[in-house]
Each structure stands twice: as structure tokens, then as C-alpha cells.
Amino acid sequence: MHITLRQLKVFQSVAEHLNYTQAARALHLSQPAVSMQVKQLEESIDLPLFEHVGKKIQLSEAGREVYQYSRTIFHTFEEMEDVLAALRGVESGRLDIAVASTVNYFAPRLMAAFSRRHPKIDLRLDVTNRHRLMELLHLNETDIVLMGQPPEDIDLVSEPFMENPLVVIAPPGHALEGEVCIPMERLAEETFVMREEGSGTRQAMERYFSDLQIEFRCGMQMTRNEAIKQGVRAGMGLGVVSVHTIELELETRRLIQLDVQDFPIRRHWYMVYRRSKRLSPAAQAFHQFVLDEAQHVKDTPI
């Protein structure tokens, strides 16, 4: 069996796009050239890599296996490049960081501060939801993740780096505005605008109310913190969000924070990566930077 890295690279692009034309465009090749590389790879392994379903293609069983191995191969090459760069004394490399949408309220400032200190590192930021973060960790497709409570079903290294208190928010003029130490039982009379199922914020809220044996009414569900805030402002219900996501709204009185007994819910943000991952020099630098500087960067006025 004779397989070339070029064939694997072309195949990987087709596998990710599931479209020869889009893969060719991404690789700056002609479509016939892409088709030829895939055909040669199929001939080398003597198995089809794709199956045709109508006008679309999907990976065959062999294709799925080859795709997983190709990702591992190219990831290993990237690690080698980073290690060799470190041996040459060159502080460079590529760094993929994925963050939960809540973290993104200060993540750009954190990335900017890191880039000023390490300008030769190519930094890429992916802001996404918890489900996608779990997928990235499971597939080991990102260097470091910044998120809320880490999953327990994946072998990870997770380190808390900053507090992430959850608070109850309401629109200005709400009946509970100005009340002190509002009993938790009183919140059972209110409707809550909620994050989607599986969200870290929602899980923490549900667990907290359950521990206190208090039921709450769930109103509309939202997939983004901004939507939660807009829903609360519109009078659709109360919300539970990270205090770091509402700094501007509190300053401008677009929202208010209620003084609720047993709140805020004390949580942390975590820096997470696969235990089996060998952190590149760039990732090691980011890891130390977050531990040392994240709180200071977050607290520094813009």
C-alpha cells in the first residue's frame, strides 16, 4: 500500500466538505485534480472512501477510518513543527483556542493581551456552545478550551482560573427591585428565561434549585446569553446569567441584579485540554498566561 501525504490532505478536505468542488476551492486546485488524488488513494487501499447518495456524497466505513487516521497524522506533524520551533528558540506556532459563549465577554481582551506579549503566535479563537466544546474535546481538535464546568466523561486536565458567579437579573421596575435578601421560595412564583438544555449555566441553575428542593417555572428557552438578556428586558421573565456578562447593562440600568438569598451561585471558569495532549510551546505560553493574567486582564478597564 502506497499512500502519500498529498493524497491524505486532499482526501481530508473532501471528507470535511463532502463536496469535491468546495474542497478544490479550499485547496486552490482544480476539481479533476482533487478527484484524481482521491481515486489514487482509493486504488492504494483497494476500498471506496465515499458513497454516493443521490447527488451528495458521504464517507464510507473505510473513509471514516482513513479520515480519523489522517487527522491524527497531520496533528502529529503540527506538534513536531512546534517542538522544532521551540528547539530553534523561535517563539511562534499556531494556537487554537475554543471558548464558551459566556467566556467571550472577556476572551477578546485576553487574546489581545496575549498577542501583544507573543506577537509571532498565530492565535485562532472559536466561540461556541457547550455541545460543540464537548465535541472538540472528544475529538481532540483544539489546543485549549475555556469553559464552565468541565465534562466528567472525557479524560481531561482542567484548572480553574477565575470565578464565574451566577446572579439573578430582572428588568428595571420589576416588583422585586429594591428587595433585600429575597427568599428563594419567592422565585418559585416567577417565570425564568432559560438557556437551552445542556448549557452549563442551565445545569448549574437546575442543580442549585434542586438541592434546595425548590421548583421554578421555565419560560422561553434561548441559545445565547444576549437573547436571555433581551428576553428579560422585554419582561418575559427573570434570568440567571454570569455576572461578567451584564456589566454594561448594569451600568446603563438596562437590567438590574436582584438581591436573592443564597445567590450568587459560586462557580468557576476552567482551562481544559485532553490529558493525552502534548501542549506545544505556544499552548504552554497561553496556559501560563491565563493562570497568571486572566483576572487582571478582565478587571482592567477598557
C-alpha positions, 0 to 999 in steps of 0.5 A, a space after each residue: 500500500 502506497 499512500 502519500 501525504 498529498 493524497 491524505 490532505 486532499 482526501 481530508 478536505 473532501 471528507 470535511 466538505 463532502 463536496 469535491 468542488 468546495 474542497 478544490 476551492 479550499 485547496 486552490 486546485 482544480 476539481 479533476 485534480 482533487 478527484 484524481 488524488 482521491 481515486 489514487 488513494 482509493 486504488 492504494 487501499 483497494 476500498 471506496 472512501 465515499 458513497 454516493 447518495 443521490 447527488 451528495 456524497 458521504 464517507 464510507 466505513 473505510 473513509 471514516 477510518 482513513 479520515 480519523 487516521 489522517 487527522 491524527 497524522 497531520 496533528 502529529 506533524 503540527 506538534 513536531 513543527 512546534 517542538 522544532 520551533 521551540 528547539 530553534 528558540 523561535 517563539 511562534 506556532 499556531 494556537 487554537 483556542 475554543 471558548 464558551 459563549 459566556 467566556 467571550 465577554 472577556 476572551 477578546 481582551 485576553 487574546 489581545 493581551 496575549 498577542 501583544 506579549 507573543 506577537 509571532 503566535 498565530 492565535 485562532 479563537 472559536 466561540 461556541 456552545 457547550 455541545 460543540 466544546 464537548 465535541 472538540 474535546 472528544 475529538 481532540 481538535 483544539 489546543 485549549 478550551 475555556 469553559 464552565 464546568 468541565 465534562 466528567 466523561 472525557 479524560 481531561 486536565 482542567 484548572 480553574 482560573 477565575 470565578 464565574 458567579 451566577 446572579 439573578 437579573 430582572 428588568 428595571 421596575 420589576 416588583 422585586 427591585 429594591 428587595 433585600 435578601 429575597 427568599 428563594 421560595 419567592 422565585 418559585 412564583 416567577 417565570 425564568 428565561 432559560 438557556 437551552 438544555 445542556 448549557 452549563 449555566 442551565 445545569 448549574 441553575 437546575 442543580 442549585 434549585 434542586 438541592 434546595 428542593 425548590 421548583 421554578 417555572 421555565 419560560 422561553 428557552 434561548 441559545 445565547 446569553 444576549 437573547 436571555 438578556 433581551 428576553 428579560 428586558 422585554 419582561 418575559 421573565 427573570 434570568 440567571 446569567 454570569 455576572 461578567 456578562 451584564 456589566 454594561 447593562 448594569 451600568 446603563 440600568 438596562 437590567 438590574 441584579 436582584 438581591 436573592 438569598 443564597 445567590 450568587 451561585 459560586 462557580 468557576 471558569 476552567 482551562 481544559 485540554 485532553 490529558 493525552 495532549 502534548 501542549 506545544 510551546 505556544 499552548 504552554 505560553 497561553 496556559 501560563 498566561 491565563 493562570 497568571 493574567 486572566 483576572 487582571 486582564 478582565 478587571 482592567 478597564 477598557 
